[in-house]
Amino acid sequence: MEEHYFTCPYCWEQISMLLDNSVAHQEYIEDCEVCCNPIQITVRFQNAEIAEFQAIPIEQ
């Protein structure tokens, strides 16, 4: 597991989440721990290192 910090695309607060680097490609929805809005998370790992990370707001 790896802790990753990023900025929420809604409230612009810096938040963190634990990412499982044993799975090379992941896509899921996670709520912001500050404003509770849903964020589409896409992460790709290469050699257990983050190669790509996106946090995109979900249109409601």
mmCIF file as gemmi writes it, N, C-alpha and C atoms, coordinates in Angstrom:
data_model
loop_
_atom_site.group_PDB
_atom_site.id
_atom_site.type_symbol
_atom_site.label_atom_id
_atom_site.label_alt_id
_atom_site.label_comp_id
_atom_site.label_asym_id
_atom_site.label_entity_id
_atom_site.label_seq_id
_atom_site.pdbx_PDB_ins_code
_atom_site.Cartn_x
_atom_site.Cartn_y
_atom_site.Cartn_z
_atom_site.occupancy
_atom_site.B_iso_or_equiv
_atom_site.pdbx_formal_charge
_atom_site.auth_seq_id
_atom_site.auth_asym_id
_atom_site.pdbx_PDB_model_num
ATOM 1 N N . MET Axp A 1 ? 0.853 -1.183 0 1 0 ? 1 A 1
ATOM 2 C CA . MET Axp A 1 ? 0 0 0 1 0 ? 1 A 1
ATOM 3 C C . MET Axp A 1 ? 0.897 1.244 0 1 0 ? 1 A 1
ATOM 4 N N . GLU Axp A 2 ? 0.402 2.255 -0.665 1 0 ? 2 A 1
ATOM 5 C CA . GLU Axp A 2 ? 1.154 3.499 -0.772 1 0 ? 2 A 1
ATOM 6 C C . GLU Axp A 2 ? 0.202 4.671 -0.543 1 0 ? 2 A 1
ATOM 7 N N . GLU Axp A 3 ? 0.584 5.604 0.327 1 0 ? 3 A 1
ATOM 8 C CA . GLU Axp A 3 ? -0.239 6.785 0.552 1 0 ? 3 A 1
ATOM 9 C C . GLU Axp A 3 ? 0.07 7.812 -0.531 1 0 ? 3 A 1
ATOM 10 N N . HIS Axp A 4 ? -0.992 8.346 -1.133 1 0 ? 4 A 1
ATOM 11 C CA . HIS Axp A 4 ? -0.836 9.324 -2.213 1 0 ? 4 A 1
ATOM 12 C C . HIS Axp A 4 ? -1.655 10.566 -1.877 1 0 ? 4 A 1
ATOM 13 N N . TYR Axp A 5 ? -1.042 11.733 -1.985 1 0 ? 5 A 1
ATOM 14 C CA . TYR Axp A 5 ? -1.704 13.013 -1.721 1 0 ? 5 A 1
ATOM 15 C C . TYR Axp A 5 ? -2.075 13.671 -3.042 1 0 ? 5 A 1
ATOM 16 N N . PHE Axp A 6 ? -3.271 14.268 -3.076 1 0 ? 6 A 1
ATOM 17 C CA . PHE Axp A 6 ? -3.711 14.98 -4.271 1 0 ? 6 A 1
ATOM 18 C C . PHE Axp A 6 ? -4.733 16.032 -3.863 1 0 ? 6 A 1
ATOM 19 N N . THR Axp A 7 ? -5.095 16.897 -4.81 1 0 ? 7 A 1
ATOM 20 C CA . THR Axp A 7 ? -6.044 17.973 -4.556 1 0 ? 7 A 1
ATOM 21 C C . THR Axp A 7 ? -7.427 17.55 -5.043 1 0 ? 7 A 1
ATOM 22 N N . CYS Axp A 8 ? -8.429 17.72 -4.196 1 0 ? 8 A 1
ATOM 23 C CA . CYS Axp A 8 ? -9.802 17.406 -4.563 1 0 ? 8 A 1
ATOM 24 C C . CYS Axp A 8 ? -10.234 18.345 -5.692 1 0 ? 8 A 1
ATOM 25 N N . PRO Axp A 9 ? -10.838 17.808 -6.763 1 0 ? 9 A 1
ATOM 26 C CA . PRO Axp A 9 ? -11.27 18.66 -7.877 1 0 ? 9 A 1
ATOM 27 C C . PRO Axp A 9 ? -12.517 19.495 -7.572 1 0 ? 9 A 1
ATOM 28 N N . TYR Axp A 10 ? -13.115 19.305 -6.416 1 0 ? 10 A 1
ATOM 29 C CA . TYR Axp A 10 ? -14.285 20.09 -6.003 1 0 ? 10 A 1
ATOM 30 C C . TYR Axp A 10 ? -13.914 21.202 -5.026 1 0 ? 10 A 1
ATOM 31 N N . CYS Axp A 11 ? -13.334 20.817 -3.894 1 0 ? 11 A 1
ATOM 32 C CA . CYS Axp A 11 ? -13.094 21.787 -2.813 1 0 ? 11 A 1
ATOM 33 C C . CYS Axp A 11 ? -11.649 22.287 -2.768 1 0 ? 11 A 1
ATOM 34 N N . TRP Axp A 12 ? -10.768 21.706 -3.575 1 0 ? 12 A 1
ATOM 35 C CA . TRP Axp A 12 ? -9.37 22.106 -3.707 1 0 ? 12 A 1
ATOM 36 C C . TRP Axp A 12 ? -8.536 21.852 -2.444 1 0 ? 12 A 1
ATOM 37 N N . GLU Axp A 13 ? -9.064 21.056 -1.52 1 0 ? 13 A 1
ATOM 38 C CA . GLU Axp A 13 ? -8.294 20.674 -0.332 1 0 ? 13 A 1
ATOM 39 C C . GLU Axp A 13 ? -7.356 19.52 -0.698 1 0 ? 13 A 1
ATOM 40 N N . GLN Axp A 14 ? -6.2 19.497 -0.032 1 0 ? 14 A 1
ATOM 41 C CA . GLN Axp A 14 ? -5.293 18.378 -0.233 1 0 ? 14 A 1
ATOM 42 C C . GLN Axp A 14 ? -5.768 17.21 0.628 1 0 ? 14 A 1
ATOM 43 N N . ILE Axp A 15 ? -5.968 16.069 -0.016 1 0 ? 15 A 1
ATOM 44 C CA . ILE Axp A 15 ? -6.405 14.869 0.695 1 0 ? 15 A 1
ATOM 45 C C . ILE Axp A 15 ? -5.46 13.733 0.334 1 0 ? 15 A 1
ATOM 46 N N . SER Axp A 16 ? -5.578 12.64 1.056 1 0 ? 16 A 1
ATOM 47 C CA . SER Axp A 16 ? -4.736 11.488 0.755 1 0 ? 16 A 1
ATOM 48 C C . SER Axp A 16 ? -5.586 10.232 0.722 1 0 ? 16 A 1
ATOM 49 N N . MET Axp A 17 ? -5.057 9.224 0.052 1 0 ? 17 A 1
ATOM 50 C CA . MET Axp A 17 ? -5.698 7.916 0.07 1 0 ? 17 A 1
ATOM 51 C C . MET Axp A 17 ? -4.616 6.854 -0.057 1 0 ? 17 A 1
ATOM 52 N N . LEU Axp A 18 ? -4.944 5.682 0.423 1 0 ? 18 A 1
ATOM 53 C CA . LEU Axp A 18 ? -4.038 4.548 0.298 1 0 ? 18 A 1
ATOM 54 C C . LEU Axp A 18 ? -4.32 3.836 -1.014 1 0 ? 18 A 1
ATOM 55 N N . LEU Axp A 19 ? -3.264 3.616 -1.788 1 0 ? 19 A 1
ATOM 56 C CA . LEU Axp A 19 ? -3.381 2.944 -3.073 1 0 ? 19 A 1
ATOM 57 C C . LEU Axp A 19 ? -2.679 1.596 -3.004 1 0 ? 19 A 1
ATOM 58 N N . ASP Axp A 20 ? -3.304 0.594 -3.581 1 0 ? 20 A 1
ATOM 59 C CA . ASP Axp A 20 ? -2.753 -0.758 -3.592 1 0 ? 20 A 1
ATOM 60 C C . ASP Axp A 20 ? -1.886 -0.928 -4.835 1 0 ? 20 A 1
ATOM 61 N N . ASN Axp A 21 ? -0.564 -0.907 -4.654 1 0 ? 21 A 1
ATOM 62 C CA . ASN Axp A 21 ? 0.339 -0.988 -5.803 1 0 ? 21 A 1
ATOM 63 C C . ASN Axp A 21 ? 0.551 -2.418 -6.307 1 0 ? 21 A 1
ATOM 64 N N . SER Axp A 22 ? -0.2 -3.382 -5.783 1 0 ? 22 A 1
ATOM 65 C CA . SER Axp A 22 ? -0.101 -4.757 -6.285 1 0 ? 22 A 1
ATOM 66 C C . SER Axp A 22 ? -1.012 -4.984 -7.5 1 0 ? 22 A 1
ATOM 67 N N . VAL Axp A 23 ? -1.879 -4.003 -7.806 1 0 ? 23 A 1
ATOM 68 C CA . VAL Axp A 23 ? -2.766 -4.085 -8.972 1 0 ? 23 A 1
ATOM 69 C C . VAL Axp A 23 ? -2.337 -2.992 -9.95 1 0 ? 23 A 1
ATOM 70 N N . ALA Axp A 24 ? -1.933 -3.383 -11.159 1 0 ? 24 A 1
ATOM 71 C CA . ALA Axp A 24 ? -1.314 -2.445 -12.104 1 0 ? 24 A 1
ATOM 72 C C . ALA Axp A 24 ? -2.236 -1.329 -12.574 1 0 ? 24 A 1
ATOM 73 N N . HIS Axp A 25 ? -3.524 -1.613 -12.793 1 0 ? 25 A 1
ATOM 74 C CA . HIS Axp A 25 ? -4.452 -0.596 -13.283 1 0 ? 25 A 1
ATOM 75 C C . HIS Axp A 25 ? -5.732 -0.662 -12.464 1 0 ? 25 A 1
ATOM 76 N N . GLN Axp A 26 ? -6.153 0.503 -11.961 1 0 ? 26 A 1
ATOM 77 C CA . GLN Axp A 26 ? -7.349 0.557 -11.129 1 0 ? 26 A 1
ATOM 78 C C . GLN Axp A 26 ? -8.193 1.76 -11.513 1 0 ? 26 A 1
ATOM 79 N N . GLU Axp A 27 ? -9.51 1.581 -11.48 1 0 ? 27 A 1
ATOM 80 C CA . GLU Axp A 27 ? -10.468 2.671 -11.657 1 0 ? 27 A 1
ATOM 81 C C . GLU Axp A 27 ? -11.581 2.454 -10.661 1 0 ? 27 A 1
ATOM 82 N N . TYR Axp A 28 ? -11.896 3.492 -9.909 1 0 ? 28 A 1
ATOM 83 C CA . TYR Axp A 28 ? -12.98 3.387 -8.937 1 0 ? 28 A 1
ATOM 84 C C . TYR Axp A 28 ? -13.434 4.779 -8.528 1 0 ? 28 A 1
ATOM 85 N N . ILE Axp A 29 ? -14.53 4.832 -7.779 1 0 ? 29 A 1
ATOM 86 C CA . ILE Axp A 29 ? -15.072 6.094 -7.283 1 0 ? 29 A 1
ATOM 87 C C . ILE Axp A 29 ? -14.844 6.154 -5.784 1 0 ? 29 A 1
ATOM 88 N N . GLU Axp A 30 ? -14.318 7.279 -5.347 1 0 ? 30 A 1
ATOM 89 C CA . GLU Axp A 30 ? -14.026 7.499 -3.928 1 0 ? 30 A 1
ATOM 90 C C . GLU Axp A 30 ? -14.582 8.875 -3.561 1 0 ? 30 A 1
ATOM 91 N N . ASP Axp A 31 ? -15.202 8.989 -2.404 1 0 ? 31 A 1
ATOM 92 C CA . ASP Axp A 31 ? -15.699 10.282 -1.939 1 0 ? 31 A 1
ATOM 93 C C . ASP Axp A 31 ? -14.579 11.074 -1.287 1 0 ? 31 A 1
ATOM 94 N N . CYS Axp A 32 ? -14.573 12.387 -1.528 1 0 ? 32 A 1
ATOM 95 C CA . CYS Axp A 32 ? -13.611 13.272 -0.872 1 0 ? 32 A 1
ATOM 96 C C . CYS Axp A 32 ? -13.863 13.234 0.636 1 0 ? 32 A 1
ATOM 97 N N . GLU Axp A 33 ? -12.795 13.124 1.407 1 0 ? 33 A 1
ATOM 98 C CA . GLU Axp A 33 ? -12.946 13.066 2.864 1 0 ? 33 A 1
ATOM 99 C C . GLU Axp A 33 ? -13.279 14.424 3.474 1 0 ? 33 A 1
ATOM 100 N N . VAL Axp A 34 ? -13.181 15.491 2.704 1 0 ? 34 A 1
ATOM 101 C CA . VAL Axp A 34 ? -13.498 16.835 3.198 1 0 ? 34 A 1
ATOM 102 C C . VAL Axp A 34 ? -14.912 17.251 2.785 1 0 ? 34 A 1
ATOM 103 N N . CYS Axp A 35 ? -15.199 17.243 1.472 1 0 ? 35 A 1
ATOM 104 C CA . CYS Axp A 35 ? -16.493 17.742 0.979 1 0 ? 35 A 1
ATOM 105 C C . CYS Axp A 35 ? -17.487 16.636 0.618 1 0 ? 35 A 1
ATOM 106 N N . CYS Axp A 36 ? -17.057 15.392 0.629 1 0 ? 36 A 1
ATOM 107 C CA . CYS Axp A 36 ? -17.906 14.205 0.387 1 0 ? 36 A 1
ATOM 108 C C . CYS Axp A 36 ? -18.402 14.054 -1.053 1 0 ? 36 A 1
ATOM 109 N N . ASN Axp A 37 ? -17.879 14.821 -1.995 1 0 ? 37 A 1
ATOM 110 C CA . ASN Axp A 37 ? -18.272 14.663 -3.39 1 0 ? 37 A 1
ATOM 111 C C . ASN Axp A 37 ? -17.549 13.469 -4.006 1 0 ? 37 A 1
ATOM 112 N N . PRO Axp A 38 ? -18.19 12.774 -4.973 1 0 ? 38 A 1
ATOM 113 C CA . PRO Axp A 38 ? -17.573 11.597 -5.588 1 0 ? 38 A 1
ATOM 114 C C . PRO Axp A 38 ? -16.504 11.975 -6.619 1 0 ? 38 A 1
ATOM 115 N N . ILE Axp A 39 ? -15.394 11.26 -6.571 1 0 ? 39 A 1
ATOM 116 C CA . ILE Axp A 39 ? -14.26 11.5 -7.472 1 0 ? 39 A 1
ATOM 117 C C . ILE Axp A 39 ? -13.944 10.201 -8.191 1 0 ? 39 A 1
ATOM 118 N N . GLN Axp A 40 ? -13.816 10.28 -9.518 1 0 ? 40 A 1
ATOM 119 C CA . GLN Axp A 40 ? -13.389 9.119 -10.306 1 0 ? 40 A 1
ATOM 120 C C . GLN Axp A 40 ? -11.867 9.033 -10.217 1 0 ? 40 A 1
ATOM 121 N N . ILE Axp A 41 ? -11.363 7.959 -9.643 1 0 ? 41 A 1
ATOM 122 C CA . ILE Axp A 41 ? -9.925 7.752 -9.471 1 0 ? 41 A 1
ATOM 123 C C . ILE Axp A 41 ? -9.45 6.76 -10.525 1 0 ? 41 A 1
ATOM 124 N N . THR Axp A 42 ? -8.398 7.12 -11.238 1 0 ? 42 A 1
ATOM 125 C CA . THR Axp A 42 ? -7.727 6.218 -12.167 1 0 ? 42 A 1
ATOM 126 C C . THR Axp A 42 ? -6.252 6.228 -11.797 1 0 ? 42 A 1
ATOM 127 N N . VAL Axp A 43 ? -5.711 5.045 -11.575 1 0 ? 43 A 1
ATOM 128 C CA . VAL Axp A 43 ? -4.294 4.957 -11.215 1 0 ? 43 A 1
ATOM 129 C C . VAL Axp A 43 ? -3.671 3.768 -11.937 1 0 ? 43 A 1
ATOM 130 N N . ARG Axp A 44 ? -2.453 3.99 -12.437 1 0 ? 44 A 1
ATOM 131 C CA . ARG Axp A 44 ? -1.674 2.934 -13.084 1 0 ? 44 A 1
ATOM 132 C C . ARG Axp A 44 ? -0.307 2.879 -12.398 1 0 ? 44 A 1
ATOM 133 N N . PHE Axp A 45 ? 0.116 1.661 -12.141 1 0 ? 45 A 1
ATOM 134 C CA . PHE Axp A 45 ? 1.427 1.437 -11.533 1 0 ? 45 A 1
ATOM 135 C C . PHE Axp A 45 ? 2.34 0.756 -12.538 1 0 ? 45 A 1
ATOM 136 N N . GLN Axp A 46 ? 3.609 1.099 -12.459 1 0 ? 46 A 1
ATOM 137 C CA . GLN Axp A 46 ? 4.631 0.421 -13.245 1 0 ? 46 A 1
ATOM 138 C C . GLN Axp A 46 ? 5.788 0.141 -12.304 1 0 ? 46 A 1
ATOM 139 N N . ASN Axp A 47 ? 6.132 -1.116 -12.151 1 0 ? 47 A 1
ATOM 140 C CA . ASN Axp A 47 ? 7.167 -1.531 -11.199 1 0 ? 47 A 1
ATOM 141 C C . ASN Axp A 47 ? 6.856 -1.033 -9.791 1 0 ? 47 A 1
ATOM 142 N N . ALA Axp A 48 ? 5.598 -1.149 -9.406 1 0 ? 48 A 1
ATOM 143 C CA . ALA Axp A 48 ? 5.091 -0.763 -8.079 1 0 ? 48 A 1
ATOM 144 C C . ALA Axp A 48 ? 5.197 0.739 -7.797 1 0 ? 48 A 1
ATOM 145 N N . GLU Axp A 49 ? 5.448 1.546 -8.822 1 0 ? 49 A 1
ATOM 146 C CA . GLU Axp A 49 ? 5.51 3.006 -8.695 1 0 ? 49 A 1
ATOM 147 C C . GLU Axp A 49 ? 4.337 3.606 -9.468 1 0 ? 49 A 1
ATOM 148 N N . ILE Axp A 50 ? 3.785 4.716 -8.989 1 0 ? 50 A 1
ATOM 149 C CA . ILE Axp A 50 ? 2.686 5.372 -9.695 1 0 ? 50 A 1
ATOM 150 C C . ILE Axp A 50 ? 3.197 5.935 -11.02 1 0 ? 50 A 1
ATOM 151 N N . ALA Axp A 51 ? 2.612 5.46 -12.113 1 0 ? 51 A 1
ATOM 152 C CA . ALA Axp A 51 ? 2.964 5.954 -13.444 1 0 ? 51 A 1
ATOM 153 C C . ALA Axp A 51 ? 1.945 6.984 -13.923 1 0 ? 51 A 1
ATOM 154 N N . GLU Axp A 52 ? 0.692 6.854 -13.445 1 0 ? 52 A 1
ATOM 155 C CA . GLU Axp A 52 ? -0.383 7.79 -13.811 1 0 ? 52 A 1
ATOM 156 C C . GLU Axp A 52 ? -1.39 7.846 -12.68 1 0 ? 52 A 1
ATOM 157 N N . PHE Axp A 53 ? -1.855 9.057 -12.386 1 0 ? 53 A 1
ATOM 158 C CA . PHE Axp A 53 ? -2.907 9.223 -11.38 1 0 ? 53 A 1
ATOM 159 C C . PHE Axp A 53 ? -3.819 10.345 -11.849 1 0 ? 53 A 1
ATOM 160 N N . GLN Axp A 54 ? -5.126 10.074 -11.854 1 0 ? 54 A 1
ATOM 161 C CA . GLN Axp A 54 ? -6.121 11.093 -12.199 1 0 ? 54 A 1
ATOM 162 C C . GLN Axp A 54 ? -7.223 11.076 -11.168 1 0 ? 54 A 1
ATOM 163 N N . ALA Axp A 55 ? -7.653 12.266 -10.769 1 0 ? 55 A 1
ATOM 164 C CA . ALA Axp A 55 ? -8.788 12.45 -9.875 1 0 ? 55 A 1
ATOM 165 C C . ALA Axp A 55 ? -9.744 13.404 -10.592 1 0 ? 55 A 1
ATOM 166 N N . ILE Axp A 56 ? -10.848 12.861 -11.128 1 0 ? 56 A 1
ATOM 167 C CA . ILE Axp A 56 ? -11.745 13.623 -11.979 1 0 ? 56 A 1
ATOM 168 C C . ILE Axp A 56 ? -13.106 13.75 -11.303 1 0 ? 56 A 1
ATOM 169 N N . PRO Axp A 57 ? -13.679 14.958 -11.293 1 0 ? 57 A 1
ATOM 170 C CA . PRO Axp A 57 ? -15.019 15.107 -10.71 1 0 ? 57 A 1
ATOM 171 C C . PRO Axp A 57 ? -16.064 14.36 -11.537 1 0 ? 57 A 1
ATOM 172 N N . ILE Axp A 58 ? -17.067 13.842 -10.885 1 0 ? 58 A 1
ATOM 173 C CA . ILE Axp A 58 ? -18.157 13.136 -11.557 1 0 ? 58 A 1
ATOM 174 C C . ILE Axp A 58 ? -19.311 14.12 -11.722 1 0 ? 58 A 1
ATOM 175 N N . GLU Axp A 59 ? -19.768 14.268 -12.956 1 0 ? 59 A 1
ATOM 176 C CA . GLU Axp A 59 ? -20.879 15.179 -13.224 1 0 ? 59 A 1
ATOM 177 C C . GLU Axp A 59 ? -22.144 14.609 -12.613 1 0 ? 59 A 1
ATOM 178 N N . GLN Axp A 60 ? -22.867 15.478 -11.913 1 0 ? 60 A 1
ATOM 179 C CA . GLN Axp A 60 ? -24.084 15.04 -11.243 1 0 ? 60 A 1
ATOM 180 C C . GLN Axp A 60 ? -25.295 15.67 -11.857 1 0 ? 60 A 1
